[in-house]
Amino acid sequence: MSDPVNKFLKDCKTFSAFLDDLEKKTSKLDLEVNVLRRTADKGDQPSNAALQMLVDVRKMDQELKDEIRELTQTTEDNVRFLDGMLEQVLAQKKEVLHCKATVLVLNLL
């Protein structure tokens, strides 16, 4: 990727992913703080329901991370496969063009 436009677009995608991740983490922390703040208003200890909600959110978050990790791996595998296929197609195209050129030369003889 020596093309500066493609490099810039890749960098933007990476930065966008970083910002998305940061926003998700901020939202989770905001949720936890809100639960703890609301329970603190009512007494010293958070309620069982509030604690269970935090446990459930953390569990769903982990499940989501696992799914994203798996999908990312699948996507990377697909990209490698398609890159390999593209290389094969380009090599075959080059070979076909070489054969056509050879046939043209032979027809001229």
Buried (B, 14 or more C-beta within 10 A) or exposed (E): EEEEEEEEEEEEEEEEEEEEEEEEEEEBEEEBEEBBEEBEEEEEEBEEEBBEBBEEBEEEEEEEEEEEEEEEEEEEEEEEEEEEEEEEEEEEEEEEEEEEEEEEEEEEE
